[in-house]
Amino acid sequence: MTVTVKIEKNVYGGDGLCRLGDGRVCFVPGAFVGETVKAEIVEQKKRYVKARLVEMLETEGVRAAPEPRLPSAETAGRIGLVYAPVTYETELKIKQDQLENFLWKVAHCVVPLKVVGAPQTLGYRNKVVYHTERQNGKWVLGYRAEPEHRVVDMPQDPLACEAINAALPTIRSGVFSLLTQGARAVRQSAKAADNVTVRWTAIDGVKWWLGDPPQGLELHERADGRTFRVPGDGFFQVNPMVGDMLARAVREAYAAGAAVAPHVLDLYCGVGVFGLCCLQGAAQGGEQPRLVGVESGRGAVAAAKRNAEAMGVKANFFCERVGASLGRIKVGARHTVIVDPPRGGMEPNVPGWLANRPAQRLVYVSCDPATLVRDLETLSKKYEIRDVTLFDMFPRTARFETLVVMEKKLPVSAGGAGA
């Protein structure tokens, strides 16, 4: 069945949303806000349908000229580059609308929202993870496509930085040699590993490995003018330019409230980036602020301790799951709490616990707006959202980072006035 529809908006993930005559929501990948398209319905559910874009009938000028470095629009969408066909201004506006819609569900009002775009929309990633697959008698290396999970071969990568692209021919040759030559055990191990990780830093150059990283591998990343040691399998923002702006914004958010909340509790702290950026050189009236970090990755905690020592910051980092250590974490009224959880958000027991602590300020860094809103629904009962900034960490893809700064709500007296 083919229908003609007008796209109302793009939902998180990139699909165009419209409504059919019977009121059902229809999702059309590859169609964008304001466009009128012809689409073929390919999947029907009780409350929504999915459709395939067949023909563009009218557009609102949101489309960009084809970018030579990008694959076709269809292939780009299948490997996650859902906003490749549109102008960057359109992409930022779509993402802003998505975040505002998410926040409306929590705040029930228009939350002031700033948007920080990326200096580069392509060639920005300093880390990529590829997969291998044998197709038509030969091996390929690239990204897995949705929904069929087949690997799209990537001799050059439009998202990877220049240094990684320059090294790709050598990397591909090395991977294919491991898959096809030498002892059988080596070939079988290479096939079982599947994922190929490539990382670049200005200090270390390009490093790559098949499967797990070499034991003891440590890289050196930069953020907010500081150098951080990061284990090979450790997390660090993949867009150095936007990551630098985010780290600086967290430090400035802390500094704005440091007079009342000088001590930092850094939850899901990784290698200590945010807490250490905030506290290196910080002192309030002679008082030395304290930093405590909690992180479940053993290698990351070891690196955080080395980073603190190198920066001259007195800090305590603990290797524990945040949700399993709440009884041992001390939070006072003069604390700023920084949380930077993985994409799944905070563990279920953490938001309620945190909402009932006396910390005056809370800084939440999120890479997924859906889990951010889920956590904010609990936190906003005791905290007021003061500032929200969208950082476009992943241009041309559906994802982005969000920085939310919150302050403890004032207690309400019996007469209803703030105390």
N, C-alpha and C positions, 0 to 999 in steps of 0.2 A: 504494500500500500504506500503510495506516494502522497505527501502533503506539502502545501506551501505555507510557510510560517515566518513570523518576524521574531528575531531573537531579542528578548527583553534584557538579558544580562548574561555574564559568564560566571558560573559558579566556581568555587574553589576546586581546582583540578583542571579547569580550562574549558569544560563543555559549555556550549551555548544553551541557554534555557529559554523555552517558549511554552505556550499553552495551546493545546488542541481545542477544537470546538466543544468537546465534551468536558472540558475543564481539566483534563489530565495534563501533568507536566511532561514535557518532552525535552530530552537532552540530545544535542546535536554536536558531536566533536568536530572541531575545525570551522565552526561558524561563530561569529562574534557580534557583540552588542550592536543593535541598530540595523543589522543586515536582514534582508528578506531572502530566504533560500527555499529551494525545493529539496525535500529530504525523504528518504525511504525508511519506513519503520522496520526495524530489524529485531526488536525485542519488546514484548509487551508485559507489563506488570499491572496489578490492580490500580495503582495510583500514579504510575508514570510509565513512559515508554522511552526507548532509545532509538535513535534514527541515524542513518548514514547520509552525509551531505552528498547530494547529487548534482545540484546546479546553483550557482550564485545568481540571484535575480537582481537584487539591489544592494548596494553597500553605502555606508555612511562615511567613506573616506578613511576608514581605520586601517586599511591594508597598506603594507609597506612594499617598496620595490623589492624584487627577489634579491636575496643576499647570496653572492657567488659561493661563499664558504659553507652555506647551509645545504643539506639535502633537500629533496622535494618536500612540499608542505605535508604530504601524507606520511612520508618516512620520518620527517622531523617530529610530527605529533606522536608517532608510535614509539619513539625513543625518548619522549618526555619534553621535547622542545615545543610545547603547545602554543606558545605565543610568537613563534618564529614568523608567521605571516603578517603580523600587525606592526604598526609603528611602536616605538618604545614608549612614547607618550600615552598611547592607548593602553599598553600593557600596564603601566604604572597606575593609570586611572582605574582599570579593572581590578587590580590588586587592592587599591585603596578602598574601592566600593565593597569588595569582599570583606576586608578587615572591619570596616565600619558596620557592616551588616552583622558580623560575628559579635562585635562589641555591644551593639544595640540589644542583643539578647541578654546581656549581663547588666549593662548600665541603664537601659531603658531611656537613654537620652543621647544626644549627639555628643560624642567624646571628641575633643580637639585632637586632631591626628596630623602628625607631620610625616612626610614621605622623603626618604633619602634614596635617590636613584644611584645606580652603579656608574662609575666613570667609563667602564667598558661593558658592552652587552654581549660580546663574544671574546674568546681567548682569555678568560679570566681565571679559570680553574687551575689551582696548583696541585690538585689531587684528582685522579680519576681511577675508577675501577672497571675493568673490562672483563668480558667472558669469552671463552673459546667454544667453538663448535665445528664439527666436521660437516660440510655441506657439499654435495655433488663431488665427493672424492677429494676435497681439499679443505684445509683448516682456515677458519676465519677468526678474527679478533675484533670485538667491538661491544656495543651495548645490546642488552636484551630488549626486544620490541614487545609492546603490548598490542593485543592481548595474547598473542600466540607464543610469546617468550622465545622466539627465534632470534639468533644473534645477527645484528646488522653490522657488516664489516666496516671498520673505520680506519682506512689507511691514513687519514688525517682527521682531526677532531676539532670542530668549530668552537667547542667550549674550552678546550685545554689551552694552557698558556703556550707561548711561542717556543719555550725551551722543551716542553714535552713533545710538541709536534715535531720539532727538529730531531728528537731522539726516537720518535715512533718507528721509523724504518728499522733501526737497529734492534729496538725492543721486540718488534714483530718477528724479525728473523731469529732472535734468541728464543722466543716462546715457541715458534714453529719447530725449531731444532730440538727442543726438549720434548716436544710431542711426537716427533717422528724419527729421531736418531738416537743412537746409543743403546744402552742396556734396556731390556724390557721393563725392569723394575722402575727405571727412571721415567720411561714413557708412561707407564701406568700411574705413577705418582703425579706426573704433570697433568694427565687427563682428570684425575680425581680432584686435584686442586681447583681447577676451573677458573677461579678469579685471578686476574692479573692487576696488581696495584701499582700505580705510578705516582710518585710524589716529586715535587720540585721545591727547593728553597734557594734563596739567593746565596746562602752560605754553603749548602751541601750539594747544589746542582741537582741533577735528575737521578733518582733512585727507583728501582723497580724490583718486584718480586712476584713469584707465582705461589699462591696459597698464603701461608703465614709469613710474616716478615722475618728476616734473618735475626737470630737471637742477639740481643744486645744493641740492635740498631737504634740510634738516637738522631733525631733531626733537630734543626735550629730554625724556629719560626720567629717572625717579628709581628708585634702589635703595639700600637700606641708608643712607638719609639723604644720599645724594650725587646730584648731577645729572650725567647723561651725554649728550653729543651723539651722535646716531645718524643716519646717512644714511637717506634715505627708503626705500631698499631693504635697509637693514641689519637684522640680527636683534636682537630684544630680547624678553624674556619677555612673553607676551600677557596674563598675569594679574598685574597690578602688586602685589597684596597678597601672593600666594604667592611671586612672584618676589623680593619684598623679604625674605621670610623665608629663602629659599634663599641669597641673597647674604650675609645675616647669618650663616647657618650655615656657609658656606664660610669666611668671615672668622674665625669662632670656631674652626673646625677647624684653620686655619692657626695661629692664635694659640696653640692648645694645644701645638703642637710647634715654635713659632718659636725657642725657645732652642737646639734642635739643628738646625733646618732653616730659617734665616731668609730665605734667598734664594728667589725664586719664578720658576719657568718656567711660563708660561701658554700652553698649546698650544690651538689653535683658539679664540683669545682674543676674537674679535669686536671690540667697541669697548673692551675692556679691563676690563669690569666686575669680574670676580672678583679679578684681580691687583691692581687699583687699590684695591678695597675692603680687601684684605688689608694693603696697604703704606702707605696714606695715614696718616701720623703714626706708623708703626711704626719702632722702633729697638731693638736688643738690645745693652745695655751699651755704648752709644756707636757701635756698628757700624751703618752704614746698609745695610739689606737692599737687594739688587738685584732688579730686575724685568725680565724679558725675555718678550716676547709674540710668538707666531707665528700669522699668520692669512692666508688666501689672498685675502680680499676687500680690494681696494685702498681703497675708500671707508671700510670699517671700520677699516683700519689708520690712515688719515689722521685719522679721528675719535678713535681710541685715543690718538694722539700729542697731539691737542688736549686730550683729557680729562686726560691725565697732566700736561700743562703747567698746566692750570687748577687741578689739585689739589696742585700742588707736589711731585709724585712723579717722581724721576729714573728713567726707564724707556727701554728700547729695544724698539721694535715693528718686526717685519719682515714684509713682504708676500711670503709664500712658502707653498707647500703643505707641510704638516708632513712628509708622507712623502717629499718630494723634497729635504728639507734636513737630514736626520738627520746627515750628515757634518759639518755646520757648527754644530749645536746643542751647546753645552757644558752638561754636567750634572755637578755635584759632589755630594759626600756631604752638604753642608749646604744642599741644595736641597729645597724642597717643589714638586712638580710638580702643576699643575692641568690637567686635560683636560676639555674640554666639546665633544666632537665633534658633528657633525650626526647625524641619525637613523640613518644607515648605520654609525655607529661609527667607530673609528679606521681609518686606511688599513691594509691587511694587513701592511705591514712595520713598523708603529709599535709594537704591543704587545710583540713580541719584543725590539726594540731598547730599549724603555723598561724592560722587566724586567731587562735586563742593565746598566743604568746604576746608579751608586752612590747615587742620591737616597734619602734616608731616609724621605720621606713622599710619598704620592700621594693626590690628591683627584680623584675621577672624578665628573663630573656627566653624567648620561645621560637622554635622553628616550625611549629604547627599551630595555626589559629584555632583549630577545633579543640585540641586538648588544652590550649591556653584558656579558652572560654570556659571549658569544663572546670578548670581549677579556679578561675576568677569568680565563678558563681558562688563558691564557698568563701574565698578570700574577701570578696567585696562586701560581705556581711559585716566585716570588722575594719576593712581598709577602704579608703577613698582613692579612686583612680585619678591621679593628678596629671599624668603625661603619657602619651602613647606615640611611638615612632615606628614606622614601617621602614625596614632596611631591605632593599632589594638585593639580597645576597646571591640570588640565583636567577639572573636575567634569562629570559626566553623560556624558563620553566615555570611550573605552577607554584613553586615554593617561594617563601620569603621569611625573613626574621622579623620579630616584633619585640620592642623594648617597652615595658610598662612600668612606670614609677608610681608607687602607691604610698599613702601615708595613713597612719592609724586614725580612725574616726574619733572625734571627741566624744566623751561620754555625755549622754543626754540626761539632764536633771528632771525631776518630777514635773516641773513646769514646762518642760519641753525645750528649754534653751540649752545651747551647748555650754558645758561647764568650762 
